[in-house]
Amino acid sequence: MNWGAVIVAAGHGTRFGRPKQLVELAGKPMIAWSIDAFASMPEIAELVIVTESEFVEPMEVLVEKLVQHARAVVVRGGPTRQASVAAGLAALSDDVAAVLVHDGARPLVRTSDVRAGMRPVRSGTASLLATPVVDTVKVAGPDAKVLRTLDRSELWAAQTPQFATLSDLRRAHAEAVRREWPAATDDAALLERAGFDVLIVPATGDNFKITLPDDLARAEALLRDRAPQGIAEEEVLVVECFVDPSAVDAVLLELEGRAARIDEIDRDLPSATVVRAYVTNAALRGFGARLQAIAGDEALYTAHLSHLAPRAPSA
């Protein structure tokens, strides 16, 4: 399925002391780290950045510079995070089947975690990245007296991205408006209230949200420690396509046309055939739309990094 990404960067940075969207972090604007991560993923066909009115123009300049292979737009945010996400969802085209929503103040997101979060998403099932809570959590009353201690084995700290089909998340937002639900701090809460299943996908702990000025120095140290991918190397992805058996030959031809190496064809699933192949990141661009065209709306694929390989010389 084709994916869209909505990056929410419309806050005022109250606790940070100033808006964070374009604050420099490890040599580039904070929001650029998330844009780069999603723009590098061929699964993501559309990218929407939601920001404050005064940042629309500089954000458009940044997006034009960073995003080459996906449709990308910048839209104005609303008075709340929930309203800003709704504006981002409205900006996605009907070509998008699934969406991830990410906070622009989480610049350390890893594409490996994003792909893990994408895998469980189906109609009626959403997911979110999260980490186990390691501290003991107390519930206290207004007088600071402890009322009870929560079982931390059941507690997870929610992160973003959060993932769902586009129709499910749009429906959850519409239900929130129609029923006048209290404002939610994340999209998973709206999906839960609307009756959808939401699955937790364990994520790395360094995908934290920059909230206070000290967080900036921590994020900068982590980002500078990450080894950049060499220009002589490219990502090779393991791709798994879940398609109707009648579409297998067409999918194989499409993959072979992208110089993919077919690894396995598993016909044992009751309702689909799995085609597994190795293909470069660059060769996978546009595959979601082609898969839908040749195998139908129910076809989907997932991908994850297999290894880095020497980049083929340009013709």
C-alpha positions as CSV (number, residue, x, y, z in Angstrom):
1,M,0.0,0.0,0.0
2,N,1.1,3.6,-0.5
3,W,2.0,5.4,2.6
4,G,1.8,9.1,3.5
5,A,3.7,10.8,6.3
6,V,2.4,13.7,8.4
7,I,5.0,15.6,10.4
8,V,3.4,17.9,13.0
9,A,5.6,20.9,13.7
10,A,3.0,23.5,14.7
11,G,3.8,24.0,18.4
12,H,4.9,27.2,20.1
13,G,7.7,25.6,22.1
14,T,6.4,26.9,25.4
15,R,8.6,24.7,27.6
16,F,11.6,25.0,25.2
17,G,11.4,28.8,25.4
18,R,10.9,29.4,21.6
19,P,9.5,27.6,18.6
20,K,11.6,24.5,17.8
21,Q,10.8,23.8,14.2
22,L,13.8,25.4,12.5
23,V,16.3,25.4,15.5
24,E,19.7,24.2,14.3
25,L,20.5,20.7,15.4
26,A,23.8,18.9,14.4
27,G,24.2,21.2,11.4
28,K,20.7,21.4,10.0
29,P,17.2,22.5,11.1
30,M,15.6,20.1,13.6
31,I,12.7,19.3,11.4
32,A,15.1,18.4,8.5
33,W,16.1,15.2,10.3
34,S,12.6,13.8,10.2
35,I,12.0,15.0,6.7
36,D,15.2,13.3,5.6
37,A,14.3,10.0,7.2
38,F,10.9,9.8,5.6
39,A,12.0,11.1,2.2
40,S,14.6,8.3,2.1
41,M,11.9,5.6,2.3
42,P,10.4,4.5,-1.0
43,E,7.3,3.3,0.8
44,I,6.3,6.9,1.5
45,A,4.7,8.5,-1.5
46,E,3.5,11.7,0.1
47,L,4.8,13.9,2.8
48,V,2.9,16.7,4.6
49,I,4.5,19.1,7.1
50,V,2.1,21.0,9.3
51,T,3.5,24.1,10.8
52,E,2.7,27.6,12.1
53,S,1.7,30.3,9.6
54,E,5.0,32.2,10.0
55,F,7.0,29.1,9.2
56,V,5.1,28.0,6.1
57,E,7.4,29.9,3.6
58,P,10.8,28.8,5.1
59,M,9.4,25.3,5.5
60,E,8.4,25.2,1.8
61,V,12.0,26.2,0.9
62,L,13.4,23.5,3.1
63,V,11.0,20.8,1.8
64,E,11.8,21.7,-1.9
65,K,15.5,21.2,-1.1
66,L,15.2,17.9,0.8
67,V,12.3,15.9,-0.9
68,Q,13.0,14.7,-4.4
69,H,10.9,11.5,-4.9
70,A,7.7,12.1,-3.0
71,R,4.8,14.6,-3.3
72,A,5.4,17.1,-0.5
73,V,3.3,19.9,0.8
74,V,3.3,22.3,3.7
75,V,0.1,23.3,5.4
76,R,-0.9,25.6,8.3
77,G,-1.6,24.0,11.6
78,G,-4.7,24.4,13.8
79,P,-5.2,25.7,17.4
80,T,-4.5,22.2,18.9
81,R,-2.3,19.3,18.0
82,Q,-5.4,17.3,17.1
83,A,-6.6,20.0,14.7
84,S,-3.1,20.2,13.1
85,V,-3.1,16.4,12.5
86,A,-6.5,16.7,10.9
87,A,-5.2,19.4,8.6
88,G,-2.4,17.1,7.6
89,L,-4.7,14.2,6.9
90,A,-6.9,16.4,4.7
91,A,-3.8,17.3,2.6
92,L,-3.1,13.7,1.7
93,S,-4.4,12.5,-1.6
94,D,-6.7,9.5,-2.2
95,D,-3.8,7.6,-3.6
96,V,-2.5,7.1,0.0
97,A,-3.8,4.0,1.7
98,A,-2.0,4.3,5.1
99,V,-0.5,7.1,7.1
100,L,2.0,7.7,9.8
101,V,1.9,10.8,12.1
102,H,5.2,12.0,13.6
103,D,6.1,14.8,16.0
104,G,8.7,17.1,14.4
105,A,10.3,17.4,17.8
106,R,11.5,13.8,17.6
107,P,14.4,14.2,15.2
108,L,16.1,10.9,16.1
109,V,13.5,8.5,14.6
110,R,15.1,5.6,12.7
111,T,13.8,4.2,9.5
112,S,14.1,0.6,10.9
113,D,11.6,1.5,13.7
114,V,9.3,3.2,11.1
115,R,9.3,0.1,9.0
116,A,8.6,-2.1,12.1
117,G,5.6,0.2,12.9
118,M,4.2,-0.1,9.4
119,R,4.2,-3.9,9.3
120,P,1.0,-4.6,11.5
121,V,-1.2,-2.0,9.9
122,R,-4.4,-3.2,8.3
123,S,-7.9,-2.0,8.1
124,G,-9.1,-1.9,11.7
125,T,-5.6,-2.3,13.1
126,A,-3.3,0.6,14.0
127,S,0.1,0.7,15.7
128,L,2.5,3.0,17.5
129,L,6.1,3.0,18.5
130,A,6.7,2.8,22.3
131,T,9.2,1.9,24.9
132,P,8.7,0.1,28.2
133,V,8.4,2.3,31.3
134,V,11.4,1.5,33.5
135,D,10.6,3.7,36.5
136,T,8.0,2.8,39.2
137,V,5.0,5.1,38.6
138,K,2.9,6.4,41.4
139,V,-0.5,8.0,41.3
140,A,-0.9,10.8,43.7
141,G,-3.8,13.1,44.8
142,P,-3.9,16.9,45.0
143,D,-2.2,16.8,48.4
144,A,0.7,14.7,46.9
145,K,-0.3,11.7,48.9
146,V,0.3,8.5,47.0
147,L,-3.0,6.8,46.1
148,R,-1.6,3.7,44.4
149,T,1.4,2.3,42.5
150,L,0.9,1.2,38.9
151,D,2.2,-2.1,37.6
152,R,5.1,-1.0,35.3
153,S,5.1,-4.3,33.5
154,E,1.9,-3.1,31.8
155,L,3.1,0.5,31.1
156,W,4.6,1.8,27.8
157,A,5.8,5.3,27.0
158,A,4.2,6.3,23.6
159,Q,6.3,7.7,20.9
160,T,5.7,8.7,17.3
161,P,5.3,7.8,14.5
162,Q,1.8,6.3,15.0
163,F,0.4,4.3,12.2
164,A,-3.0,3.5,10.7
165,T,-4.9,3.2,7.4
166,L,-5.8,6.7,6.2
167,S,-9.5,5.9,6.2
168,D,-9.3,4.6,9.8
169,L,-7.5,7.7,11.1
170,R,-9.7,10.1,9.3
171,R,-12.7,8.3,10.7
172,A,-11.3,8.5,14.3
173,H,-10.7,12.3,13.9
174,A,-14.2,12.8,12.5
175,E,-15.7,10.8,15.4
176,A,-13.7,13.0,17.9
177,V,-15.3,16.1,16.4
178,R,-18.8,14.6,16.1
179,R,-18.9,13.2,19.6
180,E,-17.0,16.2,21.1
181,W,-14.4,14.0,22.8
182,P,-11.8,15.7,25.0
183,A,-8.7,16.7,23.2
184,A,-6.3,13.8,22.8
185,T,-2.5,14.2,23.1
186,D,-1.9,11.5,20.4
187,D,-3.6,9.8,17.6
188,A,-3.5,6.4,19.2
189,A,-5.9,7.6,21.9
190,L,-8.4,8.7,19.2
191,L,-8.1,5.3,17.4
192,E,-8.7,3.5,20.8
193,R,-11.8,5.6,21.5
194,A,-13.1,4.9,18.0
195,G,-12.9,1.1,18.6
196,F,-9.8,0.3,16.5
197,D,-7.2,-2.2,17.6
198,V,-3.9,-0.4,18.4
199,L,-0.7,-2.5,18.7
200,I,2.5,-1.5,20.4
201,V,5.7,-1.9,18.4
202,P,8.8,-1.7,20.7
203,A,11.2,1.1,19.5
204,T,14.7,2.3,20.3
205,G,15.0,4.5,23.4
206,D,16.7,7.4,21.6
207,N,13.6,8.5,19.7
208,F,12.8,11.0,22.5
209,K,11.0,14.3,22.1
210,I,13.0,17.5,22.4
211,T,11.0,19.5,25.1
212,L,13.6,21.4,27.1
213,P,16.8,23.2,26.0
214,D,19.0,20.5,27.6
215,D,17.4,17.9,25.3
216,L,19.0,19.7,22.3
217,A,22.5,19.0,23.5
218,R,21.6,15.3,24.1
219,A,20.1,14.9,20.7
220,E,23.0,16.6,19.0
221,A,25.5,14.2,20.6
222,L,23.5,11.2,19.5
223,L,23.0,12.4,15.9
224,R,26.7,13.3,15.5
225,D,27.6,9.7,16.7
226,R,25.5,8.1,14.0
227,A,27.7,7.0,11.2
228,P,26.5,8.4,7.9
229,Q,25.9,6.0,5.0
230,G,28.7,6.2,2.5
231,I,28.0,7.6,-0.9
232,A,29.4,4.3,-2.3
233,E,26.8,2.2,-0.5
234,E,23.1,1.8,-0.9
235,E,20.4,0.0,1.2
236,V,19.2,-3.4,0.1
237,L,15.7,-4.1,1.4
238,V,13.9,-7.4,2.1
239,V,10.4,-6.9,0.5
240,E,7.5,-9.1,1.3
241,C,4.4,-8.8,-0.9
242,F,1.1,-10.2,0.2
243,V,-1.0,-10.7,-2.9
244,D,-3.8,-12.8,-4.3
245,P,-2.4,-16.0,-5.9
246,S,-3.7,-14.9,-9.3
247,A,-1.5,-11.8,-9.2
248,V,1.8,-13.6,-8.4
249,D,3.2,-13.7,-12.0
250,A,2.5,-10.0,-12.5
251,V,4.2,-9.1,-9.2
252,L,7.2,-11.2,-10.1
253,L,7.5,-9.5,-13.5
254,E,7.3,-6.1,-11.8
255,L,10.0,-7.0,-9.2
256,E,12.3,-8.5,-11.8
257,G,11.9,-5.2,-13.8
258,R,13.3,-3.5,-10.8
259,A,16.3,-5.8,-10.8
260,A,15.0,-7.5,-7.6
261,R,16.4,-10.9,-6.6
262,I,13.4,-13.2,-5.8
263,D,14.1,-15.1,-2.6
264,E,10.9,-17.1,-1.9
265,I,7.3,-17.6,-2.9
266,D,5.2,-18.9,-0.1
267,R,1.8,-20.2,-1.1
268,D,0.8,-21.7,2.2
269,L,-1.1,-18.7,3.6
270,P,-4.9,-19.3,3.5
271,S,-5.8,-16.0,1.8
272,A,-2.7,-14.7,0.1
273,T,0.6,-15.6,-1.4
274,V,3.8,-14.1,-0.1
275,V,6.5,-13.1,-2.6
276,R,9.8,-12.3,-0.9
277,A,12.6,-10.5,-2.7
278,Y,15.7,-8.4,-2.2
279,V,15.7,-5.0,-3.9
280,T,17.6,-1.7,-3.6
281,N,15.9,1.2,-1.9
282,A,16.1,3.4,-5.0
283,A,14.6,0.6,-7.2
284,L,11.6,0.3,-4.9
285,R,10.3,3.8,-5.5
286,G,6.8,3.9,-6.9
287,F,6.3,0.2,-6.2
288,G,3.3,0.7,-3.9
289,A,1.3,2.3,-6.7
290,R,2.3,-0.4,-9.2
291,L,1.5,-3.2,-6.7
292,Q,-2.0,-1.7,-6.2
293,A,-2.5,-1.4,-10.0
294,I,-1.5,-5.0,-10.8
295,A,-2.7,-6.8,-7.7
296,G,-5.7,-4.9,-6.4
297,D,-6.5,-2.7,-3.4
298,E,-6.0,-5.5,-0.9
299,A,-2.4,-6.2,-1.9
300,L,0.2,-4.8,0.4
301,Y,3.9,-5.1,1.0
302,T,6.4,-4.6,3.9
303,A,10.1,-3.9,3.8
304,H,13.0,-3.9,6.1
305,L,16.8,-3.3,5.8
306,S,18.8,-6.4,4.8
307,H,22.2,-5.0,4.3
308,L,24.3,-2.3,2.6
309,A,25.8,-3.1,-0.7
310,P,28.2,-1.3,-3.1
311,R,26.3,1.2,-5.1
312,A,26.0,0.3,-8.8
313,P,27.8,2.8,-11.1
314,S,25.6,5.3,-12.9
315,A,25.1,4.6,-16.6
